[in-house]
Structures are given as structure tokens and as C-alpha cells.
Amino acid sequence: MNQSLGQALITYFVDPILFLFYIVIILGIILSWLVNFNVVNTSNQLVSMIWRLTHSLTEPVLRPIRRVLPPIGGMDFSPLVLLLALMFIRGWLLPRIYVAL
């Protein structure tokens, strides 16, 4: 089966990158809970490194969402909105682009 360049890019590059970003967001959410409930401490070098990594990767995408959707009752729903957007892109948009190519 011959794939076009666009289909190959989606299959082997775009979709895996979006999946890894999805995992990073979930890791950031879990780590924020663990830090907030004092299960782990950011003074630990490994925890601090993971915290900085997830924060630096997700914050540029979460910041615009937070401007539109501020915290409600002290809860930040921007990661949930981003996860839903990624699920929409991976589950609905990418397959339609793939078929169109």
C-alpha cells in the first residue's frame, strides 16, 4: 500500500507527538496533585526536574486556555480542556485529514 507523504507524516510523526504530549499533560496533572497533597516534594531533584519539564512543555499551550477559562472555585480546568482538544484532534480531525490526503 502506497502512502502519500502527508499520510506518512500523520502516521509516523504527528499522531505519536500528540500522543506523547497527551502523556506529558497527564503526568503534569498527576505530579501537581502529588505536590499539592505533599506526597512528593519539589526539593527532590528528580521531582523538580520532571516538574520543570512538564511545566515548560505544557505551559505555553495552557496559558491561552487559562486566559479564556480562569480557575473555577480554585480548580484549574485548562489541562482537561487541552486533553479534550487533543482527543478531538487525534480521534476525529487527523483521520479525516489522513483520508483526504
C-alpha positions as CSV (number, residue, x, y, z in Angstrom):
1,M,0.0,0.0,0.0
2,N,1.4,3.4,-1.0
3,Q,1.1,6.2,1.4
4,S,1.4,9.8,0.4
5,L,3.9,12.0,2.3
6,G,1.1,13.7,4.2
7,Q,-0.3,10.3,5.3
8,A,3.1,9.1,6.4
9,L,3.7,12.3,8.3
10,I,0.4,11.9,10.2
11,T,1.0,8.2,10.9
12,Y,4.7,8.4,11.9
13,F,5.2,11.9,13.2
14,V,2.1,14.0,14.1
15,D,0.0,11.3,15.8
16,P,2.9,10.0,18.0
17,I,3.9,13.5,19.0
18,L,0.3,14.3,20.0
19,F,0.1,11.1,22.0
20,L,3.4,11.9,23.8
21,F,2.1,15.4,24.6
22,Y,-1.1,13.8,26.0
23,I,1.0,11.6,28.3
24,V,3.1,14.7,29.4
25,I,-0.2,16.5,30.3
26,I,-1.4,13.6,32.3
27,L,2.0,13.3,34.1
28,G,1.8,17.0,34.9
29,I,-1.7,16.7,36.3
30,I,-0.7,13.7,38.5
31,L,2.5,15.4,39.6
32,S,0.7,18.6,40.5
33,W,-1.7,16.6,42.7
34,L,1.2,14.8,44.4
35,V,2.9,18.1,45.1
36,N,-0.2,19.8,46.4
37,F,-1.1,16.9,48.7
38,N,2.6,16.8,50.0
39,V,3.1,13.2,48.7
40,V,6.2,14.4,46.9
41,N,8.4,17.4,47.4
42,T,9.8,19.6,44.7
43,S,13.1,19.9,46.6
44,N,13.8,16.4,45.4
45,Q,16.0,16.8,42.3
46,L,14.1,14.2,40.2
47,V,10.7,15.5,41.1
48,S,11.9,19.1,40.4
49,M,13.3,18.1,37.0
50,I,10.1,16.3,36.0
51,W,8.0,19.2,37.3
52,R,10.1,21.8,35.3
53,L,9.9,19.6,32.1
54,T,6.2,19.1,32.2
55,H,5.6,22.7,33.1
56,S,7.8,24.0,30.3
57,L,6.2,21.7,27.7
58,T,2.6,22.4,28.7
59,E,2.5,25.9,29.9
60,P,2.8,27.6,26.5
61,V,-0.4,25.7,25.4
62,L,-2.2,26.0,28.7
63,R,-1.7,29.8,29.1
64,P,-4.1,30.9,26.4
65,I,-6.7,28.4,27.6
66,R,-6.4,29.9,31.1
67,R,-6.9,33.4,29.8
68,V,-10.3,32.3,28.4
69,L,-11.2,29.8,31.2
70,P,-9.9,31.1,34.5
71,P,-9.8,28.8,37.6
72,I,-13.3,28.0,38.8
73,G,-13.6,27.5,42.5
74,G,-9.9,27.1,42.8
75,M,-9.8,24.3,40.2
76,D,-7.8,24.7,37.0
77,F,-9.7,23.0,34.2
78,S,-7.3,24.1,31.4
79,P,-5.5,20.7,31.3
80,L,-8.9,19.0,30.9
81,V,-9.8,21.3,28.0
82,L,-6.4,20.6,26.4
83,L,-6.8,16.9,26.8
84,L,-10.3,17.0,25.2
85,A,-8.9,19.1,22.4
86,L,-6.1,16.6,21.8
87,M,-8.6,13.7,21.9
88,F,-10.7,15.5,19.3
89,I,-7.7,16.2,17.1
90,R,-6.4,12.6,17.3
91,G,-9.8,10.9,17.1
92,W,-11.7,13.0,14.6
93,L,-9.6,15.5,12.8
94,L,-6.4,13.5,12.0
95,P,-8.3,10.6,10.5
96,R,-10.3,12.9,8.2
97,I,-7.1,14.7,7.1
98,Y,-5.5,11.3,6.5
99,V,-8.3,10.1,4.3
100,A,-8.4,13.4,2.4
101,L,-4.7,13.1,1.5
